[in-house]
């Protein structure tokens, strides 16, 4: 009985450690995703067709030094584990190739024919957006600022967008694409609700894409 009790405590201890480690290292996943979007990896795989793309072909299409092959492989391993890509063995040598998943298909560049969440990724993990979280505890101790973002940058988020054209562009695109994606599902699934409507107003939607 004592052995079982100690074994259970050890199991709980290891699970608790894994839980802490999982959260501490969670930034690796989002930064790896950001890297993939910036490098255009989803689009490279998409443009390769229905055939899995090998690591060597991926590196070649990335137009980077082949000395970075091992690093790209480690990056892809993280993203495969996270569910953004899947692998398939190809050829007689059983070489590993990469394919898109439903999640990574949402990261393809916007060509006005599909939804894209790539602006969402680039906005949420932008250094200026992340900075307030790096000093979150300090913001609680300050009485003057109402938000952590204001404590870090001196202005509210929406006012900050006026200063950064690239962040503003990604934020606007993020909101528009989110509306397009969400409303396509809402309209499909709730046709009866909208059946007799004669007008629909998008309040605070920025581009009016929702309506």
C-alpha positions in Angstrom: 0.0 0.0 0.0 2.8 2.4 0.9 4.6 1.5 -2.4 1.5 2.3 -4.4 1.0 5.6 -2.5 4.6 6.7 -3.2 4.3 5.6 -6.9 1.2 7.7 -7.3 3.0 10.7 -5.7 5.9 10.2 -8.1 3.5 10.0 -11.0 1.7 13.2 -9.9 5.1 14.9 -9.5 6.2 14.1 -13.0 2.9 15.2 -14.5 3.1 18.4 -12.6 6.6 19.0 -13.9 5.5 18.2 -17.5 2.6 20.7 -17.1 5.0 23.5 -16.0 7.5 22.7 -18.8 4.7 22.6 -21.4 3.6 26.1 -20.5 7.1 27.5 -20.1 8.2 26.3 -23.6 4.9 27.1 -25.3 6.5 30.1 -26.9 8.5 27.8 -29.1 5.3 26.6 -30.8 4.0 30.0 -31.6 7.3 31.4 -32.7 7.9 28.3 -34.9 4.5 29.0 -36.5 5.4 32.6 -37.0 8.6 31.6 -38.7 6.8 29.2 -41.1 4.4 32.0 -42.1 7.2 34.5 -42.6 9.1 32.0 -44.7 6.0 31.1 -46.7 6.3 27.4 -46.0 2.6 26.7 -46.3 2.5 28.3 -49.7 5.6 26.4 -50.9 4.0 23.1 -49.9 0.7 24.2 -51.5 2.3 25.2 -54.8 4.1 21.9 -54.9 0.8 20.2 -55.7 -0.8 17.1 -54.1 2.6 15.4 -53.9 4.5 15.6 -50.6 7.5 17.9 -50.8 10.8 16.5 -49.5 13.0 18.4 -47.1 15.7 19.1 -49.7 13.1 20.5 -52.1 11.6 22.6 -49.3 15.0 24.1 -48.5 15.6 24.8 -52.2 12.3 26.6 -52.6 13.0 28.6 -49.4 16.1 30.0 -51.2 18.3 29.6 -48.1 21.7 28.0 -47.7 21.6 24.1 -47.6 23.6 24.4 -44.4 20.3 25.3 -42.8 18.7 22.0 -43.8 19.1 20.5 -40.3 17.5 23.6 -38.8 14.6 23.5 -41.2 14.1 19.8 -40.4 13.9 20.6 -36.7 11.4 23.5 -37.4 9.2 21.1 -39.4 9.4 18.5 -36.7 7.9 21.0 -34.2 5.2 22.0 -36.7 4.3 18.4 -37.6 4.0 17.6 -33.9 1.8 20.7 -33.5 -0.5 19.5 -36.2 0.3 22.1 -38.8 1.9 19.7 -41.3 1.8 16.0 -41.8 4.4 13.6 -43.2 4.3 10.8 -45.8 7.1 8.5 -47.0 7.7 8.7 -50.7 9.9 6.9 -53.2 12.0 3.8 -53.0 14.2 5.4 -50.4 11.2 6.1 -48.3 12.1 9.7 -48.0 9.9 11.8 -45.8 7.7 14.4 -47.5 5.5 17.2 -46.1 1.8 17.9 -46.7 -0.6 20.5 -45.5 -3.2 19.9 -42.9 -6.6 21.8 -42.5 -4.8 24.2 -40.1 -1.9 25.1 -42.4 -4.3 25.6 -45.3 -5.7 28.5 -43.3 -2.2 30.0 -43.4 -1.9 30.4 -47.1 -1.6 33.9 -48.5 -4.7 35.8 -49.1 -5.7 35.7 -52.8 -9.3 36.8 -52.2 -10.5 33.2 -52.9 -10.0 31.7 -49.5 -9.7 32.7 -45.9 -6.3 33.2 -44.3 -5.2 33.4 -40.7 -1.6 34.4 -41.5 -2.2 38.1 -40.7 -3.6 36.9 -37.3 -0.4 35.0 -36.6 1.8 37.9 -37.6 -0.3 40.3 -35.5 -0.6 38.4 -32.3 3.1 37.4 -32.1 4.3 40.8 -33.2 7.1 42.1 -30.8 5.1 45.2 -29.9 2.1 43.0 -29.0 4.2 40.6 -27.0 6.3 43.2 -25.1 3.5 44.0 -22.6 3.4 40.3 -21.5 7.1 40.4 -20.8 6.5 43.0 -18.1 3.0 42.0 -17.1 3.9 41.8 -13.4 5.3 45.4 -13.4 2.1 46.7 -15.0 0.1 45.4 -12.0 2.3 47.4 -9.7 1.8 50.7 -11.6 -1.2 52.7 -10.8 -1.0 55.2 -13.7 -1.6 52.9 -16.7 -4.9 51.2 -17.3 -3.5 48.3 -19.4 -0.2 46.4 -19.7 0.1 47.7 -23.3 -0.2 51.3 -22.2 2.4 50.7 -19.5 4.8 49.3 -22.1 4.2 51.7 -25.0 2.6 54.8 -23.4 -0.5 54.6 -25.6 -3.5 52.4 -26.1 -3.3 49.6 -28.7 -5.6 51.2 -31.3 -3.6 54.5 -31.1 -0.4 52.6 -31.4 -1.6 51.1 -34.7 -1.6 54.6 -36.2 2.2 54.7 -35.6 3.0 51.3 -37.1 1.7 50.9 -40.7 2.8 47.3 -41.1 1.1 46.2 -37.8 -1.9 48.2 -38.7 -2.1 46.5 -42.1 -1.8 43.0 -40.6 -4.4 43.9 -37.9 -6.9 45.2 -40.5 -6.4 42.1 -42.6 -6.7 39.9 -39.6 -10.1 41.4 -38.6 -11.4 41.3 -42.2 -10.4 37.6 -42.7 -11.8 36.6 -39.3 -15.1 38.2 -40.3 -15.1 36.4 -43.7 -14.4 33.1 -42.2 -16.8 33.4 -39.3 -19.7 34.8 -41.3 -19.3 32.1 -44.0 -20.0 29.5 -41.4 -22.8 31.6 -39.7 -24.6 32.1 -43.0 -24.3 28.4 -44.0 -25.4 27.1 -40.7 -28.1 29.7 -39.9 -29.8 30.2 -43.3 -33.2 30.0 -41.7 -32.3 32.8 -39.3 -31.3 35.2 -42.1 -34.0 34.0 -44.6 -36.4 37.0 -44.1 -33.8 39.7 -43.4 -33.8 42.7 -45.7 -30.8 44.4 -44.4 -27.7 43.5 -42.3 -25.4 46.0 -40.6 -21.8 45.3 -39.7 -21.2 47.4 -36.5 -17.5 48.0 -35.7 -16.3 45.5 -38.3 -13.8 47.9 -39.9 -14.3 46.9 -43.6 -18.0 45.8 -43.4 -17.0 42.3 -44.5 -19.3 40.7 -42.0 -22.4 42.1 -43.7 
